[in-house]
Amino acid sequence: MPRRTAATLATSGEVLRLIRSGEAVTRADLGRVTGLSRPAVQLRVDELLERGLVVERTDAPSTGGRPPVRLEFNAAGGVVLVAALGASRTRVAICDLAGVELAGREFAMDVEQGPDVVLPLIMDTWDELLGDRPPSMIRGVGMGVPATVEFAHGRTESARVMASWTGVVIPPIIRERFPVPVLVDNDVNVLAIGEHRGAYPDLDDLMFVKVSTRIGAGVVAGGGILRGAMGAAGEIGHIPVLDGAGVLCRCGNTDCVDSVASGTALLRDLRAAGKDVKTIADVTALVRAGDAETMAMVRTAGRRIGEVLAGAVNILNPSVVVLGGDVAEAFGPLVSSIREVVYRRSTALATRRLRIEPSRLGAGAGISGCAVMVLDHVLSPEAVDETMTVSLLRRA
Ligand SMILES: [Zn+2]
């Protein structure tokens, strides 16, 4: 390992990264890995200890002599506030700095009520979940919303999908009550981040497809989420199917896969065929009972999703396609049709090692994805160094 020159001295933020990743567990390790002098290591470790980001542990001596003091990342040194908004269900939680949920609540809420109703309700819930933890514990906020989001600004962009939210810039509204970094992304990107980090941390290329009330996808490419120029990457729901009957989609086009194969579309088509179905659970009951007409419609939906996915697989060449969302989770026949079509229609090279798997984290992927998103930001060396500078300035 080359020793660093004065120009590239490791900062406190980098020292935290080394401790967090386990690359360095003692002050001696830090000196060796960074090339910093002993006093310089001490200064940075002291800062991190003072900020509560690192704790010292002393193991009982096993063979006599003084054991070295181990440095550990302190997951209990703060919390992040997270919220995974769905079209109809929302989960709100607080997590520690390792992303472990400390307290959470799930409720049915129509996001179309708009930000003036929804955001205060979420912030009140965070306050309740925080209990008597002091505000200084709060390090950041991570949110997933069912709309296209211009990630850099946290601005919701989709006009026809979450109409009352169009153009709303969420972070400043949250920061009025919680003055910390606020990160907002679309709900499916957040699910993709959660599933990637929680279930497939060693894979760099993953596509998460959510089949629920709506259809959407989040793409992890080269280890990071693919957002595209305006945050609209992965919006596969509005790719048209080949053999549609001219169904008008809420986006204004016709025969989008969302308008012919989502949970909403299935319910609509089954009702039109005279079935008494109000929820996805009712459809599940018909599938379990072996109702031929329902099974055929579910298979058709799967085939159409598969056709669109086959195109996406050809472009992106993921190692794994994860199928999540309540519709995908409920229907075996849907998933098998999707698999069959993707393997048949994608190129041989793209499918040579492709796995198509059900979501392992299920509904929990939303909350853990929000936590990962905000923690990656607030614990990054740059962000940690910036807060250090601020606290040093305050002290001066
Ligand atoms: Zn559409």
Boltz pocket constraint, residues with backbone or C-beta under 6 A from the ligand:
constraints:
  - pocket:
      binder: B
      contacts: [[A, 237], [A, 238], [A, 239], [A, 249], [A, 250], [A, 251], [A, 252], [A, 253], [A, 256], [A, 258], [A, 259]]
      max_distance: 6.0
